[in-house]
C-alpha cells in the first residue's frame, strides 16, 4: 500500500514539473482550455452552468500566469528582467481594467452572450500565435552564458 502511494505521488509530481516547465506548450494548452471554458458560459441556461464555466476558466488562467513568468525568465535578458516582470504585471492589471470596458461595449452592441464568444476567439487566436511563434524558443546568448 505504501509503495503504491509513493508511486502515485511520484507520478503526480512528474506531471506537476512537466506542466510548470514554462515552454510554449505549457502556455498554449491552458490558453486553449481557457478558451474552451467559455463555451459553457456562453451557453449557460442557469447560474450553475455559469459558475462551472467560471471555475474552469479560473483553473486554466491559473495555469497560464506561472507559465508567463517562466517565459519571461527564460527569454528576457538578465539586465532587464525586473523591467519585463513589471511590464507583465502592469499589463495584467491593465487588462483587468480595459477588459470590462470593452466587454460592456460588446454586450451593449451584440448582447451578453457575444462577450463570451469574443473573449473565446481572442484566447484561441492567442494560443495559435504562441504555438506557432518560434521566437519563444529560448536562445542562450553570450551575455547569458557569461552571466552564469
Secondary structure, 3 states (H helix, E strand, C coil): CHHHHHHHHHHHHHHHHHHCCCCHHHHHHHHHHHHHHHHHHHCCCCHHHHHHHHHHHHHHHHHHHHHHHHHHHHHCCHHHHHHHHHHHHHHHHHHHHHHHHHHHHHHHHHCHHHHHHHHHHHHHHHHHHHHHCHHHCCCCCHHHHHHC
